[in-house]
């Protein structure tokens, strides 16, 4: 639909910058695009299911953050980290954390869900500015 295309274009324009549903809705209103809140949330859920978006929380009491990941192939095959300060989601491709996944499977017969697993901390950029 036209609204879906409008939403997807707006989401892609964020590139990899995280955003909230409210930010997206406000940006759409400022650009004179008419999308209802219900349509927005319904499509955010669909885009997440299609693997175009990642939904995550920085703090449990805060609303969800979203980040466009449409350009990342096999995003479910690696870990992700989230910065408490800027909210960015980072892709972690590292043999050490891959070994952790193997260890859990081999020694504990437990498969880690990489799509839902996030490592929280403070990114290099925020450490540098002393946030």
C-alpha positions, 0 to 999 in steps of 0.5 A: 500500500501507499502508506506501507511504502511511505513508512518504509521509505522513512525508515530507510532514510534513518539508515542505521540510526535508531528511532522510536515509533513516536519519532517516526510518526512525528517525522512523518507528520512534519513531512505532511505524510498521513499515517495513523498510529495503528498503521504505523505500529502494525507495519513496524511489527510486519517489518520486524517479522520480515527482517527489515527492522530490529526492535529492542529496548535500552531500558525496560521502562522505556519504549521500544527502539527500532533500527533499520537492518535491511542491508545486513544479510543474516542478521540472525547469525551474529550477536548485537550490542546496544549503547545505553547512551546513544541507543545505537545497535551494533553488529558483533561478528567475533569468533570469541562470542561465536565460541560462546554460542558453541559452548552453550550448545555443546556443553549445555544443550542450549541454543542461544537466540541471536535474534533476541540476544543483546549485549548492553554497554557504552559504545566507543563514541560515547566513551570518547565524549564522556557521556 
